[in-house]
Amino acid sequence: MNDFLLVFRNDVALSQTQMSPDQMQALMSTWQNWIGGIAAQNKLVSPGNRLAPAGKVLATNNVITDGPFVEIKEAIGGYIIVKAENIDEATTLSEGCPILHVGGTVEIRMIIPMN
Amino acid sequence: MEQPALLPDLFRTEYSKIVAVLCKYFGMPFLEQAEDIASETFLLASNTWGLKGLPNNPTAWLYTVAKNKAIDFIKHNQVFKQKVYPEIIISSQTSYVPEPDLSPSNIMDSQLKMMFAICNPIIPVEAQVGLALNILCGFGADEIAEAFLTNRDVIYKRLQRAKQKLREENITIDIPPQNEIAVRLDAVLTTVYLLFNEGYFSSSQNNALRKDLCIEAMRLNVLLLENATTNTAESNALLALMCFHASRFEARINNSGEMVLYEEQNEQLWNKELIHKGEYYLNNSAGGNQISTYHLEAAIAYWHTHKQDTQEKWENILQLYNKLLQVNYSPIAALNRTYALAKVMGAAIAIKEAEKLKLEQTLQYHMLLGHLYAQVDLNTALSYLQNAENLTKRESEKRLLADLQIKLQHLP
């Protein structure tokens, strides 16, 4: 078993659209149902976090730029950590992720343990 | 002829109080002596009361005899005289040894402190549950063995080893200091939770005994709420959970002592008072800054006190299971979540999710899939129920599963 980071990316503009409380609740339930499904398989390592759309980038020579990162089109919206035998199983676990319903992507990366 | 019933009743309530008070008074190395004095007190009671009739106040009689025996012990035991006696005198700041105090407040205090002593990390968890039953609830090795579905010798040895450990390590009988209380209270709550589950879910056929275990677990939990330090959000949540479960005690077992499934229970038999108490403790549990597994389980149990199937009920239960599994995975929570998922999203989606769970070795997995397939594919449903029937060794469950198969086959 290895740990895999699932990174959710989607269009920044899209994630900033206003939602009604009901829509927000429904979206939360959809995410919770998907994560709950992974947890029910005992494959969830960490429920991760959501990230605020705005941010800053610090580059060499202390050059600071502000987000949102329109130039890269798809920004990181959040992540979770799962465990799986291999990258294929981790990819299968990613199926059904709600980000896919709004045209986003899930990036699956194996975590290399630091010993 | 009330007398024959009285002594066992008193034993159940008073034996553990005497042991707790005396053990706290003597110190943990003298646990065995505290138990001996309590036993001798009851032996004397059964002999004397049989001959002379009941005293006016049986409980006071027991306390006086136990107290005198305790004083006698400290006067004549050499080890106690040389080592412990001087310490008691120094700590009490008087020149004489104070008598053991069997007042209600000191009984409660002693039992609470004994809970922390017993639920000590140096004792294996299953032994903690046994010790709690034995020392705090006055259950004998035979009863504990019956509840745990094991033989008396196993339990007896387990208790002896654990008690030896308590004595050797000279565990202090006190409420842990502020910096340890959270972790230590966690262990106490785990033991209370396991004690309750042992009664509620155990496969022992002795219903009176099972009910006693549940009541004892709730009594110990109430003890925790009566002390400001241990009256936490979590301990309130645990008591709420137990109240909700216990409210169905009468409805879940029929006249022939067999389990009645939730769907078929007569909700008139649900104990409304316990449900209200559960709601009260659940409200009290809201203050904390952390949502524990007890909070989540109590909230699920709360929704189950509403018999009627509503979208709101199952939506809430599903979300609570989603959270519970993220905090604390267990196969049974995974299966229950899938059941709730079927209620919210239909059998087809739930079947797909159930088949991912990889719990083929558990009985409930096959029962769940049998249930879900019943609405979709009859033959598959029957084969799952057959698997379940093959997996269980208990006759009552075999009968239940065989009946379910017959019912399914005769559906119009």
Interface residues (C-beta under 8 A of the other chain):
Chain A: S29 Q32 N33 I35 G36 G37 A39 A40 Q41 N42 L44 P47
Chain B: E315 L318 Q319 Y321 N322 K323 L325 Q326 Y329 A333 A334 R337 T338 L341 E353 K356 L357 K358
